[in-house]
Amino acid sequence: MNTRIGLLLVGLLVGGLVGYLTRPQAAEIRIGDFSLEVQGDKPAGTGGGSLTTGQMQHIGIFGVIGAALGLGAGFVAGRGRA
């Protein structure tokens, strides 16, 4: 069971990192309750600034995919031991 949890966490971290590195360029403008987000088709640079909602969703999706792949690899590794 430790192998599954370990690979799940590794997959989550790797997926989150890949999502962060491949997040789209985005700009978010907020005026009161109005919010406008514009995204480009290129990966964002290393410039500062806060992450937009779309970028956070992108990172989250990649993290979940990485966690699922890690958990699947953990089940395969666990089955090989038995």
HELIX and SHEET records of a PDB file:
HELIX    1   1 ASN A    2  LEU A   21  1                                  20    
HELIX    2   2 THR A   53  ARG A   81  1                                  29    
SHEET    1   A 2 PRO A  24  ILE A  31  0                                        
SHEET    2   A 2 PHE A  34  PRO A  43 -1                                        
END                                                                             
